Amino acid sequence: MPSSVSSPARTIRIGSRKSQLALVQTHWVQGQLQQYFPDRSFEVHTMSTQGDKILDVALAKIGDKGLFTKELEVGMLQNEIDFAVHSLKDLPTNLPPGLILGCVTERVNPADALVVHAQHCDRQLDTLPAGAVVGTSSLRRLAQLRHHYPHLTFKDIRGNLNTRLQKLDSGEYDALILAVAGLERLGMGDRIHQVISAEVSLHAVGQGALGIECRDGDPEVLELLQALSHQPSTYRCHAERAFLRTLEGGCQVPIGVDTAIAGDQLTLIGMVASLDGQRLIQDRVVGAVTEAEQLGVTLAQQLRQQGAQEILDEIFTEMRPEN
């Protein structure tokens, strides 16, 4: 019997946010699939998510873990689109019933980057002057940088990448912390002034990888997506997501990770920090790549025993809407 991929079939509808970065990533996926399956048709359908619409409130204050995914997920469940392309770091670790993470693409550099105003072109993160205003919308970055550089001033920043860079260049900020991957995917790698080491800032869960979410029980789409799957990246991201899921932390919690694979061994480093950066708990586990998810669970349990849960409970209490 011929496979579902080689038989005449429906046009595949790819869901994407409308942001510039989302569209660059989605069109890359579309192009890759078109190369692998030249006889198939792939269409991009765009949607605005809640996270795209609410730009005047800090992400952490909105309180919805599906800020950049919910509308796309509804589209899949209502059969309006067949799969959605996400920055994996934006995809919640618990997906709605009927949806699965169908594919993790090959990861690019997951590190954070320092981008500076022209007047600080001769500075690095550790040489910025006291009181310099650093923009970030990430509690993970904020907590770690407060821990290492308490003399700096941190200010929330929202908007797409171009908007953020305009605010930096106009002098509203002295520096920004952004993802290396996003800057490079948008052709703005020249704005990267310094790649921040993992010793200073562990990256977000899934950062640098694309996660393709699809309906469970759709073998035709799942078979297509396997052409884009990258196994080492999948192992690393599954370990990271299991770590985050076990700690019950959303993307707006100061949780950072770093992973590496050597042979058949995976190393996972994880961190939980208080919002003020005063307390930072970090540990690591090493084990077989085939046990990636269990490694994430194990590391989360280790950090819990070292006080991570108390930190997270305080953060959840502080971030409640009534506070």
N, C-alpha and C positions, 0 to 999 in steps of 0.2 A: 504493500500500500504506500503511495507517495506521501511524503510528509506534508503537514499543513502549510509549511513555509513555501514549498515549491508549487503548490496548487493555486489556481486562481482564487483570489480572496479580496476581502474588503479593503478599502483605503484605510490606512492606520492614522488615527487622529492623535496628535501629540499636544498635550496641554502645557502651557507656560505662563508665568507671570509676564507682565508687560514691561518690566524694567529692562534697561539696556543689557545688564549683565545676564539676566535670565534668558533673554532672547539670543544672546551670543552663545550661551551654553546649549540652549534648545536647538538652535540651528546647527550647531556642531553635531549633536546627536542625530538630527535629521540627515545631515550630510553623510555621516558614517554609515547609518543604516541604508541610505540610498546606494552607497558604494557596495555594501555587502549584498544587497538585494535589489539590483537594478530594475527588476521587473515589477517591483512593488511601488505603491504610491504612499507617501508620507506627507501629511498636512499638519501645519502648526496652527493651533487655536489658542488665543491669548485670553487671559482673565485677570482682573484686578483683585488682589486679596486685601484683607483687612489691614495687614501690615503695610501695604502700599498706600492705603488711603489715609491712615492716621499718622501724620508726620510731625505733629506738634506735641506729642507725648512720648516720654522715654519708654522704650520697649518694655522694660521691666515693670512699669506701672500699668501696662495694659492687661497683663495677666492671662493671656491666652497662649498656650504652647503651640497652637496651630496657626499662628498669625499669617504665615506666608504659604500655607498649604490647604486650608480648609475648603476654600472655593474650588480648588482643583480637585480635591477629593470628592466633593459633591458631584462635580462634573463626571468623574469616573463612575461613581455609583449610579448615576442617572444615565449612563451610557452615552454621554455627550462627547467624551474623549476616551481614548483607549489606554493611555498612560501619561504620566506627568514627569517632567524633568525638574529636579530640585537641586540646589546646593545642599548636599547631604546634611550639613550642619544645621539647616533650617527644618529638617524633617523630624517630627517628634519620634521618640523611641517606641511609643505605643500607637499603632495605627488603627484606624477604624475597622470594625468587622467587615470582611469582604475585600480588604486591600492588603497588599504585601509589598515589601521591598524586593522588586524583581531583579535588580541589577545594581552593582556598584562599579563605576568606571575607574580606569586607572587614575590614581591620585597624583596630583601635581603638588608642588611644595605647600605643605599645610601651615607654614610658619606665619607669624604676624610681622608686619613691616612698620617701620617709622618713616613717616613722610613729614618733611619740615618746611616751614616758611623760609623764603630765600635768605632772610637775615641770619638764619641758623645753619647755613649750609656747611659751616666748618665745625658743627657740633654733632655729637652722638647722643644717644639716650641718656647715658650717664654723665654727660657734660652740659646738658641743658641747664640754663640758669635757674636758681630758686624762684618759684612763682610762675615759671613758664606754663602757659595754658595748653594742656594736651586734650584733644578731643577723642572720645570713644563712646559708643553706645552699648558696649559690652561690659557686663558686670565681671565677667571672667578676667578680661584685660585690666579693668579698673582695680580689682582687688590685688592682682599680682603686682601691678605697677606701683600701687600705694605701698605695698609691702617692701619693694626694693627701692623706691624713690619717693619717700614721704615729703620731700621738699618741693615736689611739683604740684601744680594745680590741675585738677581734672574736671572737664566740662562735657556734658552730654552733647551728642551731635546726631542728627537724623538727616534723611534725604538720600538721594542716589549719589553715586560716587562723584559725578561732576559737581553736584551741589556742594558736597562736603569739601572738595578741593577748592572751589570758589571761595568758600568761607575761610579756608586756610590762607589762600593767597591774598585775600582782602585784609588780613591781619586780625581777624576775629579769634584765631587760634595761632599758637606758635608751632604746634605739631599735631599730627593725627596718627592714630594707630589703626591700620587697616590690614586686610588679608593680602598676603603676597599673591595668592591665586587669583583673586578678583582683579587686582591691578594688572597682572600679566595677561589675563584672559581678555581684558579690554584694551590691550595694547598700550598700557600706561606703566609698563615696568620701569621706565626711566624715572618715574616719580619715587621709586623705592630708594630711600636714603640709607636705610640700614635694615637688614634682616635680623629680627630679634631672636636671640638664642633661646632654646628650651629651658636653659638654666634661669632665665628671667621670666619668660611667658610661655607656659604650656598652651598648646593650641586648643581650639574647640573640637568637640567630638565630631568626627566626619569632615573637618575642614579640609579643603583641597580636593575633595571627591564629589562627583555627581551621584545622586541617588535617584534611580528611576522607579517610581511607584506605579503599580498597576493592579488590576483586579485579580484576585485569587480565582483560580479555575478558568483562566483564559490561556490555554496552552499555546495558541497561535502566537500571541504577543510575547509570552514568556520565552518561546523558542527563538523569536527574533532578537529579543534583548540579550540572549546569551552571547551573541556576537560581540557585544560591547563589555561584557563582564571581565573584570581583571581580578584573578584569584588572590594575589598577595594583598591588594587593596581591600578586597572583601574580608579577608581574615582580620586585617588591622581594624577596619571600621566596625565589624561585628563585635570585636572585643571592646572597643571604645563605647559602642552603643549599649552593650550589656552592662558595662560599668555605670553609665549614666542612668539607665533604666533601673538598676538595682538601688541606686541612691535616690531614685524618684525625683531627679532634678530635670527641669526644663532647660531650654537654651538660655534662659535668663537667670542662671544661677552660676556663682563663681566656681565652676568645675572645669579643670583643664586636663589634657592628656598628651601623651606622646607615645608612639609605637614604632617598633622596628622589627624586621624579620631577618634572621641570619640562619641560613639552611632551613631546617624544619622547626626552628625555635622562634617564638614570638615574645618580645619584651614589651610590657605595657606599664607605663608610668601614669599615675593619676594624682590629682590634687584637688583639695577643697579648701577654700579660703573664706574668711569673714569679709564683709563688705568694706570694712576699714583697713583691711590688709594686715591687721595686727596678728591674726592667727592664720597660719597656713600649714596644712597637714598634707604630706606627700609620701608616697610609697611606690613600690614596683612589684611586679610578678613576672616570672619567666616560665614558659611551658610550650607544649606542642602547638603548632598553628591550628591543628585540627580541633583543639580544645579552646579556641579563641573566645567563644561566648562564656565558657566556664571561668576562664582567666579574668574576664571583666567582672563577673559576679564575685569571685574570690577577692579581687583587689578592693571592690566596694566594701565588702565585709571587713577587710583589714582596716580600711580607713574609718569605718564606723566604730570599730573597737578603739580607735585612737582619738575619737572625739568629733568625727565629721558630722554625725547626725545632730549633735547639739548645735553646731554652727548652722546647718541647714534649717533646723527648726526655728532658730532665731531669725534667719533670713525670710522664711515663709511668713512668719508672724509680722515682720517689718513691712513686707511687700503686700500684705492684704489691703484691698481697696479702702477700707475704713480707716487705715492708719495714715 
